[in-house]
Amino acid sequence: MGKKNKPRKTCNSAPVPARELPVGVCINMSICQDFLRLKNYCSLKHLGEPVVKTIPILTNKVKHFTCKIQVGEVAANDPTHRAQTVEDAVNHVARLTLDKLRQDAFRAREKSMYSASNCDQKTLLDRISKILVMSETGFRSSKVEEIYLASYREKLPLDWFTFAMGCDVFETLSPISAIIGLAPKFELPALELPFGTVWNVVVTAIEDTDKVWVQFTDAGYSDLIYSMLHEVKNAVDANAIGFGMTKVHTGSILLARLSNSLTRVKVLVADSNRASCEMIDLGGTMMISLEDLTHLPYTCRKLAPQALLVKLHGVEHFANLDPKIVEVTRQLMNIVFSALHKQEANERPSVVLYTFGTTEGKSVNSALVDDIANNLYKPGFELASCGQVIVSHAASEMEICVQTQPVVVSWLYKELTAACINANILQEDKPTFMPVDTMYVIIVNNGDNKFEPFLYKRGLLLEIKKAALCTMTLVFLVDTGETIWVPENRIRNFPSCPFDFTQILPQATKCLLGGYEEQIPLTFEQLKHLEMSRCTVNLRVLSYDGSHKLPLVQIAP
């Protein structure tokens, strides 16, 4: 009987990785036509003999070939190419080598046609800046030379790299394979603040109460920015600076063309058509088209940003609450003030503004707080004819209280709670004299909340009644609309604070429900559910009740 064939072993392991085989492959050069062309070109140009190295590679038991060819200092290979024969590998890399030699020869011939640049140093640095600003990571020095030659039809001086490095405008990238790169520096010098505690400033831009930009009015500051921009304007008028960019990078410091002026900007975010920029010399932010941006000339890089971002002390608490607050705050624009400043480490300076020339009397900040409190936080009888509100309290099926600005109420509770805790008013005694129709802090139990056992609310004292065990007071919570009885030892005066809580008008508006001819009215239980859930409802003012002076409204959850 013949021998039985043994079953073949199967292998479920991963493919065998490629590995180089020992060199010793015979090459039939007679069929390597591309290599022969390379050899003839090298002989004609006196470049020396091409040196060939073939590398057999085994991948999954399949043999392939790659090749490397060296001609003088020029080397070419293609590790990704897998040829079936060694002759195919040699021909493939020979074509790559020949193309590379011809490109180098073309560049050398093109360079020899142009002379070195003889422009002044300032123009030379501006031209290099314009090239480097096209790339966030910069270019190789050889690439800079190529772009400069194509753009200006002249070569960079031989010592341009050393000269540029000594100007503190550019920086070298980390060397990789002995290749040196360049990148533009986008950081400007830091603004040196004036000596002393009082600054003379002009408010140039306002985005909110905690984002206000000022410029120093001293001659040493204002003269520098105007002289710099005047010089740049002359260069623009002479067409030495052109506008229009195809791409900008976040953090770049550029020159922007506005309707009738020029200014420096810092790119915050950008797309293919426009960029959101901070006006580093004027203050504020603005969307600017890429067509109105250009690289920053060298002469504009030495001056620090001239707009300082500050916050208004005691007023920054109103930030991000209401656009109307920003409108009131913008009445400070373009006015010169004397400013007391306070700056903690790594924080934005906080300033208190006064009438120019003095730091005594009532500050502008304090007057601004009064203006915000008196003009923005209106009582609820000025309801819009239709809008969204929150039901803060349901007294009956016919009477409710609503809040038209719940974000203001949330801010008010947060600030009042923080002020009361910092002042430790729980340990204080009740006021010795408590006239009715006066607003106080009312300390209310917060249910079973162990972390915040008490809530601090604003309440209007309505009545005082002495009982057998303690004296009770009837108070109206002006921000929710509730009327409750509390012991007199739960009443406190308002704590000291940068602003007066009593000046902020009540946030609860009392309304009468009616007008349900075409709609089923809500039950008292449904109204209480709205109160507890604090959800937003649609409100429509039907009319005003003549006897009670209250709005007659209709709500739909």
C-alpha positions in Angstrom: 0.0 0.0 0.0 1.2 3.5 -0.8 1.9 6.0 1.9 -1.1 8.0 3.0 -0.8 11.6 2.4 -0.6 13.5 5.7 -3.3 16.2 6.1 -2.0 19.7 5.5 -1.7 21.8 8.5 -3.9 24.9 8.5 -2.6 28.2 9.9 -5.0 30.7 11.3 -2.3 33.1 12.4 -1.9 36.6 11.0 0.0 37.1 7.7 3.7 37.0 7.9 5.1 40.5 7.9 7.4 41.7 5.1 11.1 41.1 5.7 14.2 41.8 3.6 16.0 38.9 2.0 19.8 38.7 1.6 21.1 40.8 -1.2 22.6 38.9 -4.2 20.1 39.2 -6.9 21.3 39.2 -10.5 19.9 42.1 -12.7 19.6 41.9 -16.5 20.4 45.6 -17.3 19.8 45.1 -21.0 16.0 45.2 -20.4 16.2 48.1 -17.9 15.5 50.8 -20.5 14.6 53.5 -18.0 17.8 52.9 -16.0 19.8 53.2 -19.2 18.2 56.6 -19.9 19.2 57.7 -16.4 22.7 56.5 -16.9 23.0 58.4 -20.2 21.6 61.6 -18.6 24.2 61.3 -15.7 27.0 60.8 -18.2 25.9 63.8 -20.3 25.6 66.1 -17.2 28.7 64.7 -15.5 26.8 63.6 -12.4 28.7 60.4 -11.9 27.6 56.8 -12.1 24.2 55.9 -10.6 24.5 53.5 -7.6 21.8 50.8 -7.5 20.7 48.8 -4.5 17.9 46.3 -4.9 16.0 44.9 -1.9 14.1 41.6 -2.2 11.2 41.4 0.3 9.2 38.4 1.3 5.5 39.1 2.3 3.2 36.2 3.0 5.6 33.9 1.2 5.4 36.1 -1.9 8.6 37.6 -3.1 8.7 41.3 -4.2 11.4 43.8 -5.1 12.1 47.4 -4.2 15.0 49.6 -5.2 17.1 52.6 -4.2 19.2 54.7 -6.6 21.8 57.3 -5.5 23.2 59.9 -7.9 25.6 62.2 -6.0 23.6 63.8 -3.2 20.3 62.9 -4.8 18.6 59.7 -3.7 15.3 58.2 -4.7 13.3 55.2 -3.7 9.6 54.1 -3.4 9.0 51.8 -0.4 5.4 51.4 -1.3 6.0 50.0 -4.8 6.2 46.2 -5.0 7.6 44.9 -8.3 7.3 41.3 -9.4 10.8 41.4 -10.9 14.0 43.2 -10.0 14.1 44.8 -13.4 10.7 46.4 -12.9 11.8 47.8 -9.6 14.9 49.3 -11.1 13.0 50.9 -14.0 10.4 52.4 -11.6 12.9 54.1 -9.3 15.1 55.1 -12.3 12.1 57.2 -13.6 11.7 58.8 -10.2 15.4 59.7 -10.0 15.5 61.1 -13.5 12.5 63.4 -12.8 14.1 64.6 -9.6 17.4 65.4 -11.3 15.6 67.3 -14.1 13.5 69.3 -11.5 16.7 70.3 -9.6 18.4 71.3 -12.8 15.4 73.5 -13.7 15.4 75.2 -10.3 19.1 75.9 -10.5 18.8 77.3 -14.1 15.8 79.5 -13.0 17.7 80.8 -10.0 20.7 81.7 -12.2 18.5 84.0 -14.3 17.7 86.3 -11.3 19.9 88.4 -9.1 19.7 88.6 -5.4 17.2 91.0 -3.9 18.5 94.5 -3.2 15.5 95.9 -1.3 15.8 97.4 2.1 15.7 95.3 5.3 12.2 96.4 6.3 10.7 95.5 2.9 12.6 92.2 2.9 11.2 91.2 6.3 7.7 92.2 5.3 7.9 90.0 2.2 9.1 87.1 4.3 6.3 87.6 6.8 3.8 87.6 3.9 5.1 84.2 2.8 5.2 82.7 6.2 1.8 83.8 7.3 0.3 81.5 4.6 1.2 78.5 6.8 0.4 77.9 10.5 3.6 75.9 10.9 5.8 77.8 8.6 7.9 76.5 5.6 11.3 75.0 5.1 13.9 77.6 4.3 14.3 76.2 0.7 10.5 76.5 0.2 10.6 80.2 1.4 13.3 80.8 -1.3 11.2 79.2 -4.0 8.1 81.2 -3.1 10.1 84.4 -2.9 11.6 83.8 -6.3 8.2 83.0 -7.9 6.5 86.0 -6.2 9.1 88.8 -6.7 11.3 87.4 -9.5 14.5 87.9 -7.5 16.4 85.7 -5.1 16.8 86.1 -1.4 20.2 87.3 -0.2 22.6 84.5 0.8 22.5 85.7 4.5 18.7 86.2 4.6 18.2 83.3 7.1 20.8 84.6 9.6 19.4 88.1 9.2 15.8 87.0 9.8 16.7 85.0 12.9 18.4 88.1 14.4 15.2 90.2 14.1 13.1 88.3 16.7 10.2 88.2 14.3 10.5 84.5 13.3 11.4 81.3 15.0 12.9 78.0 13.9 11.0 74.8 13.9 12.4 71.7 15.5 15.1 70.4 13.1 14.0 67.1 11.4 16.6 65.3 9.3 18.8 68.5 9.3 16.0 70.5 7.7 15.5 74.0 9.2 12.0 75.5 9.2 10.7 79.0 9.8 7.4 80.1 11.4 6.1 83.6 12.1 5.8 84.7 15.7 2.2 85.7 16.4 2.8 87.0 20.0 3.2 90.7 20.4 4.9 92.4 23.4 2.8 92.7 26.5 1.3 96.1 27.2 3.2 98.0 30.0 0.7 99.4 32.5 1.1 102.9 33.9 2.5 103.4 37.3 0.3 104.3 40.2 -3.2 103.2 41.2 -5.1 105.8 39.1 -5.3 105.4 35.3 -6.6 107.9 32.8 -8.6 105.8 30.3 -11.2 106.0 27.6 -13.8 103.3 27.2 -13.5 102.0 23.6 -15.7 98.9 23.5 -18.2 97.1 25.7 -19.6 93.5 25.2 -20.8 93.0 28.7 -20.2 94.3 32.2 -17.2 91.9 32.6 -15.8 92.5 29.1 -14.9 96.2 28.7 -12.0 97.5 26.7 -10.1 100.7 27.6 -7.2 102.7 26.1 -4.8 104.7 28.1 -5.0 108.4 27.2 -1.5 109.3 28.2 0.6 110.7 25.2 3.1 107.9 25.5 0.4 105.4 24.5 -1.8 107.2 22.0 1.0 108.7 20.0 2.6 105.3 19.3 -0.4 103.7 17.8 -1.3 106.7 15.6 2.2 107.0 14.3 2.4 103.3 13.5 -0.9 103.2 11.7 -0.1 106.4 9.8 3.1 104.7 8.4 1.1 101.6 7.4 -1.5 103.8 5.7 1.1 105.4 3.6 2.4 102.0 2.6 -1.1 100.9 1.7 -1.7 104.0 -0.4 1.5 103.3 -2.2 0.3 99.8 -3.0 3.2 98.3 -1.1 0.6 96.2 0.9 -2.2 94.3 -0.8 -5.3 93.0 0.9 -7.0 89.6 0.4 -6.2 86.2 2.0 -7.3 82.8 1.0 -6.7 81.2 4.5 -6.0 82.5 8.0 -5.2 80.6 11.2 -6.5 80.9 14.7 -4.2 83.2 16.8 -2.7 85.0 13.8 -2.1 88.7 14.3 -3.1 90.4 11.0 -3.8 93.8 9.5 -7.5 94.6 8.8 -9.0 97.2 6.5 -12.2 98.7 8.0 -14.5 101.2 6.2 -12.2 104.2 6.7 -9.3 103.0 8.8 -6.7 100.3 9.4 -6.2 98.3 12.6 -4.4 95.2 13.9 -6.6 92.2 14.8 -6.2 88.8 16.3 -8.0 85.9 14.7 -10.3 84.0 17.1 -12.0 81.7 14.7 -12.3 81.6 10.9 -13.9 79.8 8.0 -13.3 80.0 4.3 -14.8 83.4 3.8 -14.5 85.5 7.0 -12.9 85.5 10.5 -14.0 86.5 13.9 -11.3 88.9 15.1 -10.5 90.7 18.3 -9.6 94.4 17.7 -6.4 94.4 19.8 -5.9 98.2 19.6 -9.5 99.4 19.5 -11.2 96.7 21.7 -14.2 94.5 21.0 -14.7 91.7 18.4 -15.8 91.9 14.8 -16.5 89.6 11.8 -14.2 90.6 9.0 -14.1 89.3 5.4 -10.8 87.6 4.4 -10.7 90.1 1.5 -10.1 92.8 4.1 -7.2 91.0 5.8 -3.5 90.9 5.1 -0.2 90.0 6.7 1.1 92.2 9.5 4.0 94.4 8.3 7.3 94.1 10.3 7.0 97.6 11.6 3.7 96.7 13.3 5.0 93.8 15.3 7.0 95.7 17.8 4.1 97.6 19.5 2.0 95.9 22.2 -1.8 95.7 21.9 -3.2 99.1 22.9 -6.7 98.0 24.1 -6.8 96.5 27.6 -9.6 94.2 28.6 -11.0 94.9 32.1 -14.2 94.3 34.1 -16.2 96.9 36.0 -15.8 96.3 39.7 -19.2 95.6 41.4 -21.0 95.5 38.1 -19.5 92.3 36.6 -22.2 90.3 38.5 -24.8 91.5 35.9 -22.9 89.8 33.0 -24.7 87.4 30.8 -28.1 88.3 32.2 -29.9 90.6 29.8 -29.0 92.4 26.5 -30.6 95.5 27.9 -27.9 95.7 30.6 -25.3 95.9 27.8 -27.3 98.8 26.2 -27.3 100.7 29.5 -23.6 100.0 30.1 -22.7 101.2 26.6 -23.5 104.8 27.6 -19.9 104.8 29.0 -18.5 104.5 25.4 -15.9 107.0 24.2 -15.8 108.9 27.6 -12.6 109.6 29.4 -12.5 108.5 33.1 -10.2 108.3 36.0 -10.0 104.6 37.0 -8.9 103.0 40.3 -7.7 99.5 39.4 -7.2 96.3 41.2 -5.5 93.3 39.6 -4.9 89.9 41.1 -2.5 87.4 39.7 -3.6 85.8 36.4 -6.9 87.7 36.5 -8.4 90.5 34.4 -8.0 93.9 35.9 -11.0 95.2 37.8 -11.6 99.0 37.6 -13.8 101.5 39.4 -14.5 104.5 37.1 -14.8 108.1 38.3 -15.4 111.4 36.6 -12.1 112.4 34.9 -9.8 114.2 37.2 -11.1 112.9 40.5 -11.5 109.6 42.5 -13.8 111.0 45.1 -17.6 111.0 45.5 -19.9 108.5 44.0 -18.3 106.3 41.4 -19.6 105.7 37.8 -19.8 102.0 38.7 -22.2 102.7 41.6 -24.3 105.0 39.4 -24.4 102.4 36.7 -25.7 99.8 39.2 -28.5 102.2 40.2 -29.3 102.8 36.6 -29.6 99.1 35.9 -31.7 98.4 38.9 -34.1 101.3 38.3 -34.5 101.1 34.6 -34.2 97.4 33.7 -35.9 95.4 36.4 -39.4 96.8 35.9 -42.4 95.4 37.9 -44.6 93.0 36.1 -47.5 95.3 35.2 -45.5 96.1 32.1 -46.3 92.7 30.6 -46.0 92.3 26.9 -49.3 91.6 25.1 -48.1 88.0 24.4 -45.0 86.2 25.7 -43.5 83.4 27.8 -43.5 83.5 31.6 -43.1 81.3 34.6 -45.9 80.8 37.1 -44.2 81.6 40.4 -47.3 81.3 42.7 -50.9 80.3 42.3 -53.1 81.9 45.0 -56.4 80.7 43.6 -58.1 79.6 40.4 -58.4 83.2 39.5 -55.2 84.8 40.7 -51.6 83.9 39.9 -48.2 85.6 40.0 -45.7 85.3 37.1 -42.1 86.0 36.4 -41.2 87.6 33.1 -37.4 87.5 33.7 -36.6 84.2 35.4 -32.9 84.5 34.6 -32.8 87.7 36.6 -34.6 86.0 39.6 -32.0 83.2 39.5 -29.2 85.7 39.5 -30.8 87.7 42.3 -31.2 84.6 44.5 -27.7 83.5 43.9 -26.2 86.9 44.8 -28.4 87.4 47.8 -27.6 84.0 49.2 -23.9 84.5 48.7 -24.0 87.9 50.4 -26.0 86.6 53.3 -23.7 83.6 53.9 -20.6 85.8 53.7 -22.1 88.3 56.2 -23.3 85.3 58.4 -26.6 87.0 59.0 -28.0 83.9 60.7 -25.9 84.9 63.8 -27.2 88.4 63.8 -30.2 89.7 65.7 -33.4 90.8 64.0 -33.8 94.5 63.3 -34.6 96.5 66.5 -37.2 98.6 64.6 -39.3 97.1 61.8 -41.7 99.5 60.1 -44.3 98.0 57.8 -44.0 98.4 54.0 -40.3 98.0 54.3 -38.2 95.3 52.4 -36.1 92.8 54.4 -34.3 89.6 54.0 -36.6 86.7 54.9 -35.0 83.5 56.0 -37.2 80.5 54.8 -36.8 76.8 55.6 -35.7 74.8 52.5 -37.5 71.6 53.3 -35.2 68.5 54.0 -32.2 69.9 52.1 -29.3 69.3 54.5 -26.8 71.2 52.4 -28.8 74.4 52.1 -31.3 74.3 55.0 -32.3 77.9 54.5 -33.3 80.1 51.5 -32.9 83.9 51.5 -35.6 85.9 49.9 -36.7 89.5 49.6 -39.9 90.2 51.5 -42.1 93.3 52.1 -43.3 93.5 55.7 -47.1 93.8 55.8 -48.2 93.1 59.4 -46.9 92.3 62.8 -49.0 90.1 65.2 -47.9 89.2 68.7 -48.8 85.6 69.7 -48.5 83.7 73.0 -45.2 82.1 72.2 -43.6 84.4 69.6 -44.3 87.4 67.4 -45.3 86.5 63.9 -45.0 88.7 60.8 -46.9 88.7 57.6 -44.6 89.2 54.6 -45.1 89.4 50.8 -42.2 87.7 48.9 -41.8 90.2 46.1 -40.0 87.9 43.7 -42.5 85.0 43.8 -45.8 86.7 44.8 -46.4 84.5 47.9 -47.8 86.0 51.2 -46.6 84.0 54.2 -46.4 84.2 58.0 -42.9 83.9 59.5 -41.5 84.4 63.0 -39.9 87.8 63.5 -36.6 86.2 64.3 -36.4 85.1 60.6 -36.2 88.7 59.4 -32.8 90.5 58.8 -31.6 93.7 57.3 -29.8 93.4 53.9 -26.1 92.7 54.2 -23.5 95.1 52.8 -22.9 94.6 49.1 -21.6 96.5 46.1 -25.2 97.1 45.0 -28.4 97.7 46.9 -30.8 94.8 46.7 -33.7 97.0 47.7 -33.2 99.0 44.5 -34.0 96.0 42.3 -37.8 96.2 41.7 -40.1 93.2 42.5 -39.9 90.4 39.9 -43.4 88.9 40.5 -46.4 90.2 38.7 -49.9 89.5 40.0 -52.5 88.6 37.3 -56.1 87.7 37.1 -57.1 84.7 35.0 -60.0 85.0 32.7 -61.3 84.9 29.1 -61.8 81.2 28.8 -64.9 81.3 26.6 -63.1 79.2 23.9 -60.8 77.3 26.3 -61.3 75.1 29.3 -59.9 76.9 32.3 -57.1 75.4 34.3 -57.9 73.9 37.7 -56.2 75.1 40.9 -54.3 71.7 41.0 -53.0 72.3 37.5 -51.9 75.8 38.4 -50.1 74.5 41.5 -48.4 71.9 39.4 -47.2 74.7 37.0 -45.9 76.6 40.1 -44.0 73.6 41.4 -42.5 72.5 38.0 -41.3 76.0 37.2 -42.1 75.4 33.5 -42.5 78.1 30.9 -46.0 78.9 29.7 -47.5 81.1 27.0 -49.3 84.2 28.4 -51.7 86.5 26.5 -52.8 89.7 28.1 -56.5 90.2 27.3 -57.2 93.5 29.1 -56.6 95.3 32.4 -59.1 94.9 35.2 -60.3 98.4 36.0 -60.9 98.0 39.8 -57.8 96.0 40.7 -55.4 97.6 38.1 -54.3 94.0 37.3 -53.8 92.5 33.9 -56.5 90.0 32.8 -54.5 87.1 31.2 -55.0 83.8 29.6 -52.3 81.1 29.9 -51.6 77.9 27.9 -49.0 75.5 29.3 
